[in-house]
């Protein structure tokens, strides 16, 4: 997804499904220019804001896929970007237990 949309994929992704929660963690998603920009305090804010927009779009583009694959409806979600740590996380709570 990120490679297609931004030209760079994440270096590491970890997906955890626990009871009714899906947790997606990603590390190593910043481009080289973003790594340079994030070194300043104002740059952190700029990159965090830009990447939050990417996270919102990722959610919009992929929520139907998650719901279909997991045969459950998303009832709540949150995503977080910590650009200075080159880290992002997307957490989705579903309407049923996903694990046995």
C-alpha positions, 0 to 999 in steps of 0.5 A: 500500500505505502509503496504504491501510494508514496513510493516507499514501503515500511521496513518492518510491519507487525500485525497482532490480532487479539480478541476483538482488536487488530493492531498494525505496527509499522517502523521505517516508513519515512523517506530520506527527506522526511528523516532530515525534516523531522530532526527539527522541532517544527519539522516533527510537527509537519511530518507528523501532520502529513503522515497522519493524513496518510494514516487517515487515507490508509484507513479509508482505503483499507477498512472494507478489506479488513472487515471482509477478511475478518468477517467483522465490522469495525466499531472504533479505530485510532492511529498514531504517528511518531515521526521522530521514532519512524513509527506508526500504529493503527488499532481497530476494535471490531464488533466480535471476538476474532480469536478463539 
